[in-house]
């Protein structure tokens, strides 16, 4: 087990940032650690990386206690904080050489070359960090987190502020790294979680409200609920649509386009077609919407 958290509580004054949190992350997993602002995500990551102590409970990374064996934990963890702390006056290669020295690496030049190639910094490697774009600064942050070849990678909002092309590149890098290492990442971008993560842990008000495979969480939260978008060729009414068996509500989107919400395990699209035929309507388009992780997140954290 790469990460094991047992009943962690972190208190600031009278406020619990984390309240009796427990979870495990297996070796080789990419786990999304999600929650609204102030839910306790960054606090948990800072505890796991030995930046702050917990108030109570215990946590282990690669079998080492974060409170009692912090140096061993740091040797096995690569960490990219939310606010990437870089020395802007240093050159890229100079900074990575400095980080390699902190970790007392022996094959410094070879390792720096590997990191520059892995993170796509070849074009920018001779520049000062302060002259780099946000995307390339994030790459430098990832390079410093990976340079000592850690077993666990902890990333706090690694793609904040990146453009779509940079987003895709960093996601692909995380997936590539995740084939060999355990990755725990925090983000507000739900599409990123769906694309990258094997499992999701959602926290709200310092407590875990969901912990499972992404698809399982989505299916559990949306069981017996359907959203159908349908366009008719003529006008109809909300009250008439609500009379269809299983329909909970109907909302007019625009013109003759309706979003129909049904609470039943039976597929209601056949009933909608029958309704149209019986009322002299033609169905121009009909689409059953898949519940997105973003909708589940909103439901669990409201």
C-alpha positions as CSV (number, residue, x, y, z in Angstrom):
1,X,0.0,0.0,0.0
2,X,1.6,3.3,-1.1
3,X,-0.6,5.6,1.1
4,X,-2.5,4.7,4.2
5,X,-4.4,7.3,6.2
6,X,-6.0,6.4,9.5
7,X,-8.5,8.8,11.2
8,X,-6.6,11.9,10.4
9,X,-7.9,15.1,12.0
10,X,-6.4,18.6,11.5
11,X,-7.7,21.5,13.5
12,X,-6.9,25.2,13.0
13,X,-8.1,26.9,16.2
14,X,-11.7,25.8,16.6
15,X,-12.2,24.7,12.9
16,X,-11.6,21.2,11.7
17,X,-10.0,21.3,8.3
18,X,-10.0,17.5,8.3
19,X,-12.3,15.4,10.5
20,X,-11.5,11.7,11.1
21,X,-10.4,11.0,7.5
22,X,-9.3,7.5,6.4
23,X,-8.4,6.1,3.0
24,X,-5.8,4.0,1.2
25,X,-4.1,4.3,-2.2
26,X,-2.7,1.2,-3.7
27,X,0.6,1.0,-5.6
28,X,0.2,2.0,-9.2
29,X,-3.1,3.9,-8.8
30,X,-3.9,7.3,-10.1
31,X,-6.4,8.8,-7.6
32,X,-8.2,12.1,-7.9
33,X,-8.6,13.9,-4.6
34,X,-11.6,16.3,-5.1
35,X,-13.6,18.8,-3.1
36,X,-14.8,22.4,-3.1
37,X,-12.5,25.2,-1.9
38,X,-11.8,24.8,1.8
39,X,-12.8,21.1,1.9
40,X,-9.4,20.1,3.2
41,X,-7.6,18.8,0.0
42,X,-4.4,20.8,0.3
43,X,-4.3,20.2,4.0
44,X,-4.3,16.5,3.5
45,X,-1.6,16.7,0.8
46,X,0.6,18.9,3.1
47,X,0.3,16.3,5.9
48,X,1.2,13.4,3.5
49,X,4.3,15.4,2.3
50,X,5.3,16.3,5.9
51,X,4.9,20.0,5.5
52,X,2.4,20.3,8.4
53,X,1.6,17.8,11.2
54,X,-1.8,16.3,11.8
55,X,-3.7,17.1,15.0
56,X,-4.6,13.4,15.5
57,X,-4.6,10.1,13.6
58,X,-1.8,8.6,11.6
59,X,-0.6,8.5,8.0
60,X,1.9,6.3,6.2
61,X,3.6,6.7,2.8
62,X,5.4,3.7,1.5
63,X,5.2,2.2,5.0
64,X,6.9,5.3,6.6
65,X,5.1,7.3,9.3
66,X,4.7,10.9,8.2
67,X,5.1,12.1,11.8
68,X,8.0,9.9,12.9
69,X,9.9,9.2,9.7
70,X,9.5,12.4,7.7
71,X,12.9,12.1,5.9
72,X,12.1,8.6,4.6
73,X,8.7,9.9,3.4
74,X,10.3,12.8,1.5
75,X,12.7,10.5,-0.2
76,X,9.8,8.5,-1.6
77,X,7.5,11.4,-2.5
78,X,7.5,13.9,-5.3
79,X,5.3,16.9,-4.6
80,X,4.0,19.7,-6.8
81,X,2.2,22.3,-4.6
82,X,-0.8,24.3,-5.8
83,X,1.4,27.5,-5.9
84,X,4.5,26.2,-7.7
85,X,7.4,27.6,-5.6
86,X,10.2,28.2,-8.1
87,X,13.3,30.3,-8.1
88,X,12.5,32.6,-11.0
89,X,16.1,34.0,-11.3
90,X,17.5,30.5,-11.8
91,X,17.9,28.9,-15.2
92,X,15.9,25.7,-15.8
93,X,18.9,23.3,-15.8
94,X,20.5,25.2,-12.9
95,X,17.4,24.8,-10.8
96,X,17.1,21.1,-11.5
97,X,20.8,20.7,-10.7
98,X,20.0,22.4,-7.4
99,X,17.1,20.1,-6.6
100,X,19.2,17.1,-7.6
101,X,21.8,18.2,-5.1
102,X,19.3,18.4,-2.3
103,X,18.4,14.8,-3.0
104,X,22.1,13.9,-3.2
105,X,21.8,12.3,-6.6
106,X,24.9,10.8,-8.2
107,X,23.9,10.8,-11.8
108,X,22.9,14.4,-11.9
109,X,23.5,15.3,-15.6
110,X,21.9,12.1,-16.9
111,X,18.9,12.6,-14.6
112,X,18.4,16.2,-15.6
113,X,18.5,15.2,-19.3
114,X,15.9,12.6,-18.6
115,X,13.6,15.0,-16.8
116,X,13.9,17.7,-19.5
117,X,13.0,15.2,-22.2
118,X,10.2,13.6,-20.2
119,X,8.5,16.9,-19.3
120,X,9.1,18.5,-22.8
121,X,11.4,21.2,-21.6
122,X,14.0,20.8,-24.4
123,X,13.1,24.1,-26.2
124,X,13.1,26.1,-22.9
125,X,15.9,24.5,-21.0
126,X,18.4,27.4,-21.4
127,X,16.0,30.1,-20.2
128,X,15.5,31.6,-16.8
129,X,12.4,30.2,-15.1
130,X,11.0,33.7,-14.8
131,X,10.9,34.0,-18.6
132,X,8.8,30.8,-19.0
133,X,5.1,30.6,-19.6
134,X,2.7,29.2,-16.9
135,X,2.6,25.9,-18.8
136,X,6.4,25.5,-18.9
137,X,6.8,26.5,-15.2
138,X,4.4,23.7,-14.4
139,X,6.6,21.4,-16.4
140,X,9.6,22.5,-14.3
141,X,7.6,21.8,-11.2
142,X,6.8,18.3,-12.4
143,X,10.5,17.8,-13.3
144,X,11.6,18.7,-9.8
145,X,9.0,16.5,-8.3
146,X,10.2,13.5,-10.4
147,X,13.9,14.0,-10.5
148,X,14.7,11.8,-7.5
149,X,12.5,9.0,-9.0
150,X,9.9,8.9,-6.2
151,X,7.5,6.0,-5.7
152,X,4.6,8.4,-5.0
153,X,3.7,11.6,-6.8
154,X,1.4,14.1,-5.1
155,X,0.1,16.9,-7.3
156,X,-2.0,19.8,-6.0
157,X,-3.9,21.5,-8.9
158,X,-1.2,20.6,-11.5
159,X,-3.0,22.1,-14.5
160,X,-4.4,25.4,-13.1
161,X,-4.1,28.2,-15.6
162,X,-3.0,26.0,-18.5
163,X,-4.4,26.4,-22.0
164,X,-6.1,23.4,-23.7
165,X,-3.0,22.2,-25.5
166,X,-0.9,22.4,-22.3
167,X,-3.7,20.7,-20.4
168,X,-3.6,17.7,-22.7
169,X,0.2,17.5,-22.6
170,X,0.4,17.5,-18.8
171,X,-2.5,15.0,-18.6
172,X,-0.6,12.6,-20.9
173,X,2.5,13.1,-18.8
174,X,0.6,12.2,-15.6
175,X,-0.9,9.1,-17.3
176,X,2.6,8.1,-18.5
177,X,4.1,8.6,-15.0
178,X,1.1,6.7,-13.4
179,X,2.1,3.5,-15.2
180,X,5.1,3.3,-13.0
181,X,4.2,5.3,-9.9
182,X,1.4,6.0,-7.5
183,X,-0.2,9.4,-8.3
184,X,-2.6,11.4,-6.1
185,X,-3.8,14.6,-7.7
186,X,-6.2,17.4,-6.7
187,X,-8.1,19.3,-9.3
188,X,-11.3,21.2,-10.0
189,X,-11.4,20.1,-13.6
190,X,-13.8,17.1,-13.7
191,X,-12.9,16.2,-17.3
192,X,-9.3,15.8,-16.2
193,X,-10.4,13.3,-13.5
194,X,-12.5,11.3,-15.9
195,X,-9.6,11.2,-18.4
196,X,-6.8,10.5,-16.0
197,X,-7.9,8.9,-12.7
198,X,-8.6,5.2,-11.8
199,X,-10.4,6.2,-8.6
200,X,-11.9,9.3,-7.0
201,X,-12.0,10.4,-3.4
202,X,-14.4,13.4,-2.8
203,X,-14.1,15.4,0.4
204,X,-16.6,18.0,1.7
205,X,-16.3,20.0,5.0
206,X,-13.2,17.9,6.0
207,X,-14.9,14.5,5.5
208,X,-15.0,11.9,2.8
209,X,-18.3,11.7,1.0
210,X,-17.3,9.3,-1.8
211,X,-14.4,6.9,-2.4
212,X,-14.7,4.5,-5.4
213,X,-13.9,3.9,-9.0
214,X,-15.2,6.9,-11.1
215,X,-17.7,4.9,-13.1
216,X,-19.1,3.3,-9.9
217,X,-19.6,6.7,-8.2
218,X,-21.5,8.0,-11.3
219,X,-23.7,4.9,-11.6
220,X,-24.5,4.8,-7.9
221,X,-25.5,8.5,-7.7
222,X,-27.6,8.4,-10.9
223,X,-29.3,5.0,-10.4
224,X,-33.0,5.2,-11.6
225,X,-32.5,8.7,-12.9
226,X,-32.6,9.7,-16.6
227,X,-32.2,12.9,-18.4
228,X,-33.6,13.0,-22.0
229,X,-33.3,15.9,-24.4
230,X,-36.0,15.8,-27.1
231,X,-37.1,18.1,-29.9
232,X,-40.6,17.9,-31.3
233,X,-41.8,19.4,-34.5
234,X,-44.8,21.1,-32.8
235,X,-45.6,22.7,-29.4
236,X,-46.5,20.6,-26.4
237,X,-46.8,21.3,-22.7
238,X,-44.9,20.5,-19.5
239,X,-48.1,19.1,-17.8
240,X,-48.7,16.8,-20.8
241,X,-45.1,15.5,-20.8
242,X,-45.3,14.9,-17.0
243,X,-48.1,12.4,-17.6
244,X,-45.7,10.0,-19.3
245,X,-45.1,7.1,-17.0
246,X,-41.9,7.6,-15.0
247,X,-41.4,11.3,-15.9
248,X,-40.6,13.4,-12.9
249,X,-40.3,16.8,-14.6
250,X,-40.0,18.5,-18.0
251,X,-38.2,21.8,-18.7
252,X,-38.6,23.8,-21.9
253,X,-35.1,24.6,-23.2
254,X,-36.1,26.7,-26.2
255,X,-38.8,26.4,-28.9
256,X,-39.9,22.8,-29.0
257,X,-36.8,21.4,-27.3
258,X,-37.5,19.8,-23.9
259,X,-35.3,18.3,-21.2
260,X,-37.2,15.4,-19.5
261,X,-36.2,14.1,-16.1
262,X,-37.3,10.6,-15.3
263,X,-37.0,8.6,-12.0
264,X,-37.3,5.0,-13.2
265,X,-35.0,2.1,-14.2
266,X,-37.0,1.6,-17.4
267,X,-35.7,3.4,-20.5
268,X,-38.4,6.0,-21.2
269,X,-37.4,6.8,-24.7
270,X,-40.0,4.3,-26.1
271,X,-42.7,6.0,-24.0
272,X,-41.7,9.4,-25.4
273,X,-42.0,8.1,-29.0
274,X,-45.4,6.6,-28.2
275,X,-46.5,10.0,-26.6
276,X,-45.4,11.8,-29.8
277,X,-47.4,9.4,-32.0
278,X,-50.5,9.6,-29.9
279,X,-50.4,13.4,-29.9
280,X,-49.6,13.9,-33.6
281,X,-46.0,15.0,-33.0
282,X,-42.8,14.1,-34.8
283,X,-39.6,13.5,-32.8
284,X,-36.8,15.5,-34.6
285,X,-34.0,14.7,-32.2
286,X,-33.8,12.6,-29.0
287,X,-30.7,12.2,-26.8
288,X,-30.2,10.4,-23.5
289,X,-27.6,12.3,-21.5
290,X,-25.0,10.5,-19.5
291,X,-24.6,11.8,-15.9
292,X,-21.2,13.6,-15.7
293,X,-18.8,13.4,-12.7
294,X,-19.3,17.2,-12.4
295,X,-23.0,16.6,-11.6
296,X,-22.2,14.0,-9.1
297,X,-19.6,16.3,-7.5
298,X,-22.2,19.1,-7.2
299,X,-24.8,16.7,-5.7
300,X,-22.3,15.4,-3.0
301,X,-20.8,18.7,-2.0
302,X,-23.9,21.0,-1.9
